[in-house]
Amino acid sequence: YLQLPADLTKMHLTDNPHPQVTHVPSSQSGCSIASDSGSSSLSDIYQATESEMGDVDLTGLPEAPVDSEDEEEEEDEDIDRTSDPLLGRDVVRECLEKEPADKTDDDIEQLLEFMHQLPAFANMTMSVRRELCSVMIFEVVEQAGAIILEDGQELDSWYVILNGTVEISYPDGKSESLCMGNSFGITPSLDKQYMNGVVRTKVDDCQFVCIAQQDYWRILNHVEKNTHKVEEEGEIVMVKEHRELDRSGTRKGHIVIKATPERLIMHLIEEHSIVDPTYIEDFLLTYRTFLTSPLEVGNKLLEWFTVDSLRDKVTRVVLLWVNNHFNDFEGDPAMTRFLEEFEKNLEDTKMKGHLRLLNIACAAKAKWRQITLQKPSRDSPLFFSLLGGSDKGFGIFVETVEMGSKAAEAGLKRGDQV
């Protein structure tokens, strides 16, 4: 990486270093690398690596009093109380017992946090869940064996079980047990519907949330109208949902909720809605769940780089990828070659500013490692070449590594700083 300066410790491109960056002593492996599960913005790439911390002189600083063991025990008890799942359920119950008109935004957020774990809500979008949480009513049946719905009874609600078990006995003699998270009752339609079978509780203290037929139909029907489906060759390849992030209506737009893997990759270089500003970061964090290889993304990015109008967008994606998930490249020879090819493309197109950002990001995220090479004699070739030094004004870097050589097998890579 030819443009790296000799002393990276003097580079401070921003006044406020990112809180995720930590200093690692030279004896440890790692070089200020952020967790792969986190996400950082493109501005983080502008922050150069800092020097390793030397010994800090703490003499002359006043001594702070040490907390007593009793105080520590009290703090531990407080933590235990706040992390108690039963306490969390009590908070949820308080929110549930309020009338729909009395529920605050905080109450609805508490309910959302709880409801998203239940199978009945699994395939619903966040906006649908939020609307349902705002109108749901809480009901409790104390005794086991109580009949909730009779066979042939007209239905007027959709039920979700929060606690306990119910049994549905069908007219043909078959029966079915439903437990926490399961649902029964009406479908999202305004047509008259009737219960097929008898629903009764199997245990004491069965708890439910009920949503009236009118509300259930309105919410699900409204969301269906609020979605936009993208079709290609007669098949739906992407589904977007219209969302408003605030009540003023100034932050609204479409957000991708479903798509084919190919369409999700293509959306990386498309214009992103104001309500979906972190699409690229979200994609780079989750693509492993639906793609077999990162090269599927890398090859498309190299292809799009040849298009002038897409070049800046592709470069932004790669810089974010290197900055947020450098392990994808460092541990995969194929992805390392992709990065080298992308670097060459930046050189050929004279995008020197972006090339410098790429070099800085790679230097900031790379890990310290030790490689041992053995030669049969002093005159034996090294199979790699170096570049740099004090006469060049920057550090010593590996310029080339011969493919298939002992040096390559040992893990030496172009761009390594010695």
C-alpha positions in Angstrom: 0.0 0.0 0.0 2.2 2.7 -1.4 0.6 5.8 -0.1 0.7 5.0 3.6 2.9 7.5 5.4 5.9 6.5 7.4 4.5 7.3 10.8 0.8 6.5 11.1 0.9 7.7 14.7 0.9 11.3 13.5 -2.3 11.0 11.5 -5.4 12.3 13.2 -8.0 13.0 10.5 -10.8 13.6 13.0 -10.7 15.3 16.4 -12.9 12.7 18.1 -11.7 9.2 17.9 -14.4 6.5 17.6 -15.3 5.0 20.9 -15.0 1.5 19.6 -11.3 1.9 18.8 -9.1 0.5 21.5 -5.3 0.5 21.9 -3.6 -2.9 21.9 -0.2 -3.5 23.3 2.5 -4.8 20.9 2.6 -8.1 22.7 -1.1 -8.8 21.8 -2.6 -9.8 18.5 -4.9 -7.3 17.0 -4.8 -3.7 15.9 -7.7 -1.6 17.0 -10.3 -3.8 15.4 -14.0 -3.3 16.1 -16.4 -6.1 16.7 -17.7 -7.7 13.5 -21.2 -7.6 15.0 -21.1 -3.8 15.2 -21.8 -1.3 12.4 -19.9 1.9 11.9 -20.5 4.7 9.5 -18.3 5.8 6.6 -16.9 8.7 8.6 -15.1 6.1 10.8 -12.9 5.2 7.8 -11.4 8.7 7.9 -10.0 8.0 11.3 -6.4 6.8 10.9 -4.7 4.3 13.2 -3.2 5.6 16.4 0.0 4.7 18.1 0.1 1.9 20.7 -0.1 3.1 24.2 3.1 3.2 26.1 3.4 3.1 29.9 1.2 5.7 31.5 2.6 7.6 34.4 0.0 7.7 37.1 2.1 9.3 39.8 0.7 12.4 41.4 -2.9 11.5 40.7 -5.3 11.5 43.8 -6.4 8.2 45.0 -10.2 7.5 44.7 -12.0 5.7 47.5 -12.7 2.0 46.8 -16.3 0.8 47.1 -17.0 -1.4 50.0 -18.0 -5.0 49.5 -21.5 -4.2 51.0 -22.0 -1.6 48.3 -20.9 -4.0 45.6 -23.3 -6.6 46.9 -26.2 -4.0 46.8 -25.3 -3.1 43.2 -25.2 -6.8 42.3 -28.7 -7.2 43.8 -30.0 -4.2 41.9 -28.6 -5.7 38.6 -30.2 -9.1 39.5 -33.5 -7.4 40.1 -33.5 -5.5 36.8 -32.5 -8.5 34.8 -35.2 -10.7 36.3 -37.4 -12.0 33.5 -40.4 -12.1 35.8 -40.0 -8.4 36.5 -40.0 -7.8 32.7 -43.3 -9.8 32.4 -44.8 -7.7 35.2 -44.0 -4.5 33.2 -45.6 -6.0 30.1 -48.7 -7.0 32.1 -49.1 -3.4 33.4 -49.0 -2.2 29.8 -51.5 -4.9 28.7 -54.0 -4.0 31.4 -54.3 -0.5 30.2 -57.1 0.5 27.9 -56.0 1.0 24.3 -56.7 4.8 24.5 -54.5 5.0 27.6 -51.4 3.3 26.2 -48.4 5.5 25.7 -45.7 5.2 23.1 -43.4 3.6 25.8 -46.1 1.1 26.6 -46.4 0.1 23.0 -42.6 -0.3 22.7 -42.6 -2.6 25.8 -45.3 -4.7 24.2 -43.5 -4.8 20.9 -40.4 -6.1 22.6 -42.4 -8.9 24.1 -44.7 -9.8 21.2 -42.0 -10.2 18.6 -40.9 -13.4 20.3 -44.3 -15.0 19.7 -44.9 -17.2 16.6 -48.3 -15.6 16.0 -46.5 -12.3 15.2 -43.4 -13.8 13.4 -44.4 -13.1 9.8 -45.7 -9.6 10.5 -43.9 -6.4 9.8 -42.9 -4.0 12.6 -45.6 -1.5 11.7 -48.3 -4.2 11.8 -47.1 -5.4 15.2 -47.1 -1.8 16.5 -50.6 -1.2 15.3 -51.9 -4.4 16.8 -50.2 -3.7 20.1 -52.0 -0.3 20.3 -55.5 -1.9 20.1 -55.0 -5.3 21.8 -57.1 -6.1 24.9 -55.9 -8.3 27.8 -58.0 -11.2 29.1 -57.5 -13.8 31.8 -59.4 -17.1 32.4 -58.6 -18.3 35.9 -60.0 -21.8 35.8 -58.9 -24.9 33.8 -61.7 -26.5 31.8 -63.5 -23.2 31.1 -65.1 -22.9 27.6 -63.9 -19.9 25.7 -65.7 -20.5 22.4 -68.5 -22.8 21.6 -68.8 -24.8 18.4 -70.7 -22.7 15.8 -70.4 -19.5 17.9 -69.9 -16.3 15.8 -66.4 -15.0 16.0 -65.5 -11.4 16.7 -61.8 -11.4 17.7 -58.4 -12.8 17.0 -56.8 -14.4 20.1 -53.1 -14.9 20.9 -52.1 -17.0 23.9 -49.6 -15.4 26.3 -49.7 -17.9 29.1 -51.2 -21.4 29.6 -52.7 -24.0 27.1 -56.0 -24.3 25.4 -57.5 -27.3 23.6 -59.7 -27.2 20.5 -62.1 -30.2 20.2 -63.4 -30.5 16.6 -66.8 -32.1 15.7 -65.1 -35.1 14.0 -63.5 -36.1 17.4 -60.0 -34.8 16.7 -58.4 -32.3 19.1 -55.5 -29.8 19.0 -53.6 -28.2 21.8 -52.3 -24.6 21.5 -49.8 -23.0 23.9 -48.0 -19.7 24.3 -47.5 -17.8 21.1 -50.2 -19.7 19.2 -53.3 -17.9 17.9 -56.9 -18.8 17.0 -60.1 -17.0 16.1 -61.1 -14.9 13.1 -59.1 -14.4 9.8 -58.5 -10.8 8.5 -61.9 -10.4 6.8 -65.1 -8.6 7.6 -67.2 -11.6 6.6 -69.2 -13.3 9.3 -67.1 -16.2 10.7 -68.1 -19.1 13.0 -66.0 -21.3 15.3 -65.4 -24.8 14.2 -65.0 -26.8 17.4 -65.0 -26.0 21.2 -62.1 -24.0 22.7 -61.5 -24.7 26.4 -58.6 -24.0 28.8 -56.4 -26.9 29.9 -54.7 -25.2 32.9 -55.4 -22.4 35.4 -54.5 -18.8 34.7 -54.7 -18.8 30.9 -53.9 -15.3 29.5 -54.7 -13.9 26.1 -54.6 -10.8 24.0 -57.7 -10.2 21.8 -57.9 -8.0 18.8 -61.4 -7.1 17.5 -62.3 -8.2 14.0 -62.7 -4.7 12.7 -59.3 -3.6 13.9 -57.6 -6.9 12.8 -59.0 -6.5 9.3 -58.2 -2.8 9.1 -54.6 -3.1 10.2 -53.7 -6.0 7.9 -55.6 -4.6 5.0 -54.1 -1.2 5.4 -50.6 -2.7 5.4 -51.3 -4.7 2.2 -52.2 -1.4 0.5 -49.1 0.2 2.0 -46.8 -2.3 0.3 -45.2 -2.0 -3.1 -44.2 -5.2 -5.0 -41.5 -5.2 -7.6 -42.0 -7.8 -10.4 -39.6 -9.1 -12.9 -40.7 -11.6 -15.6 -43.9 -12.2 -13.8 -42.3 -13.0 -10.4 -42.2 -10.9 -7.3 -38.5 -10.1 -6.6 -38.9 -7.4 -3.9 -41.5 -6.1 -1.5 -41.2 -2.6 0.0 -43.3 -1.1 2.7 -44.2 2.5 3.1 -43.3 3.8 6.6 -43.4 7.1 8.4 -40.7 7.5 11.1 -42.4 10.5 12.8 -45.9 11.9 13.1 -45.0 15.1 11.2 -44.8 13.2 8.0 -41.5 14.6 7.0 -39.6 11.3 7.3 -41.5 8.9 5.2 -40.7 6.5 2.3 -40.4 2.9 1.3 -38.2 0.3 3.1 -37.2 -3.1 1.8 -38.8 -5.9 3.8 -38.4 -8.9 1.4 -36.4 -9.6 -1.7 -34.5 -12.3 -3.6 -30.8 -12.5 -2.9 -30.0 -11.1 -6.4 -32.3 -8.2 -5.8 -30.9 -7.4 -2.4 -27.4 -7.3 -3.9 -28.6 -4.9 -6.7 -30.2 -2.6 -4.1 -26.7 -1.9 -2.7 -26.2 0.6 -5.6 -29.7 1.9 -5.8 -31.0 5.1 -4.2 -32.0 4.4 -0.5 -35.0 5.8 1.1 -34.7 8.4 4.0 -36.4 5.8 6.2 -33.7 3.2 5.3 -30.4 5.0 5.5 -28.4 2.0 6.8 -29.3 -0.5 4.1 -25.7 -1.1 3.1 -24.5 -1.7 6.7 -27.5 -4.0 7.4 -26.8 -6.0 4.2 -23.1 -6.4 5.0 -24.0 -7.6 8.5 -26.6 -10.2 7.4 -25.7 -11.4 3.9 -24.1 -14.6 5.4 -27.6 -15.9 6.2 -28.7 -16.0 2.6 -25.6 -16.1 0.4 -23.1 -19.0 0.2 -20.1 -16.9 -0.6 -19.1 -13.2 -0.3 -17.7 -13.4 -3.8 -21.2 -13.3 -5.1 -21.3 -9.7 -3.9 -17.6 -9.0 -4.7 -17.9 -10.1 -8.4 -21.0 -7.9 -8.9 -19.2 -4.9 -7.4 -16.3 -5.4 -9.7 -18.7 -5.6 -12.7 -20.5 -2.4 -11.6 -17.2 -0.5 -11.0 -16.7 -0.4 -14.8 -19.9 1.8 -15.1 -18.9 5.4 -14.5 -22.2 6.4 -12.9 -22.0 3.5 -10.3 -18.3 3.8 -9.5 -18.7 6.1 -6.4 -21.5 3.9 -5.0 -19.5 0.7 -5.4 -16.5 2.3 -3.7 -18.6 3.4 -0.8 -19.9 -0.2 -0.4 -16.4 -1.7 -0.4 -15.0 0.9 2.0 -17.9 0.2 4.5 -17.3 -3.5 4.0 -13.6 -3.3 4.8 -14.1 -1.0 7.7 -16.9 -3.0 9.4 -16.1 -6.6 8.5 -12.4 -6.9 7.6 -12.4 -10.5 8.7 -14.3 -11.3 5.5 -11.1 -10.3 3.5 -8.3 -11.2 5.9 -9.4 -14.9 6.4 -10.3 -15.6 2.8 -7.7 -15.7 0.0 -10.3 -15.2 -2.7 -11.6 -12.1 -1.0 -8.0 -10.9 -0.6 -7.6 -11.2 -4.3 -10.9 -9.3 -4.8 -9.5 -6.5 -2.6 -6.3 -6.4 -4.6 -8.2 -6.2 -7.9 -10.4 -3.4 -6.5 -7.3 -1.5 -5.4 -5.8 -1.8 -8.9 -9.1 -0.5 -10.4 -8.9 2.5 -8.1 -5.3 3.1 -9.3 -6.2 2.7 -12.9 -9.1 5.2 -12.6 -6.9 7.6 -10.6 -9.3 7.7 -7.7 -6.4 8.6 -5.3 -8.6 9.9 -2.5 -10.6 6.7 -2.3 -7.5 4.6 -2.7 -6.0 6.4 0.3 -9.1 5.7 2.3 -8.9 2.0 1.4 -5.3 1.8 2.5 -6.1 3.5 5.8 -9.0 1.3 6.5 -7.0 -1.9 5.8 -4.2 -0.7 8.0 -6.6 0.2 10.8 -8.4 -3.1 10.8 -5.5 -5.5 10.1 -4.3 -7.8 12.9 -0.8 -8.4 14.1 0.5 -11.8 13.3 3.9 -13.7 13.2 5.0 -15.6 10.1 8.0 -17.9 10.1 9.8 -18.7 6.8 12.6 -21.2 6.5 15.2 -21.2 3.7 17.6 -24.1 3.0 20.4 -21.6 2.4 21.2 -17.9 2.4 21.2 -17.8 -1.4 17.7 -19.3 -1.7 15.1 -17.0 -3.1 12.5 -15.4 -0.8 9.6 -15.6 -3.2 8.4 -12.1 -2.2 9.6 -8.5 -2.6 9.6 -5.5 -0.3 9.0 -1.8 -0.8 9.7 1.2 1.3 12.0 2.2 4.1 13.5 5.4 5.5 14.8 6.5 2.1 11.3 6.3 0.7 9.6 8.1 3.6 7.3 5.3 4.6 7.3 1.9 6.3 8.4 -1.4 4.8 5.7 -3.3 3.0 5.3 -6.5 1.1 5.0 -5.5 -2.6 4.5 -8.9 -4.3 4.2 -12.6 -3.2 4.8 -15.4 -5.7 1.7 -17.5 -6.1 2.0 -21.0 -4.7 5.3 -20.3 -3.0 6.3 -21.2 0.5 5.8 -17.5 1.4 2.2 -17.6 0.2 1.5 -20.9 1.9 2.8 -19.4 5.2 0.2 -16.6 4.9 2.3 -13.7 3.6 0.2 -11.2 1.6 0.7 -8.2 -0.6 0.3 -5.1 1.5 1.6 -6.6 4.8 3.7 -4.1 6.7 6.8 -5.6 8.3 
